[in-house]
Amino acid sequence: NAQKQDYDSCLEGLVVDSAAYRQALEACHRRGADRCAKVTEMHRGLYVKAAQFVASIRGGTGDRGIPEPYIAKLATFTDQAPHKQA
């Protein structure tokens, strides 16, 4: 899928835990979060509920949990969930 390809191509050849790797990884996370938000806006319903669940996972997961860009981007669906148009 596009997200996996983005991560693979973006991180290829970078030394894990280097500054360049962390910067590239953060950029991949932001792009992935944007993709998730677009899909959620397009499909609504269950996707909004899933986005709300992901956004609610904050404490206790540390670095092994869901990356912060995903939580921040999907948190918009907890307060500003898109309404179904009539």
Helices and strands as residue ranges (DSSP letters): H 2-11, H 19-43, H 46-56, G 62-64, H 68-74, H 76-79
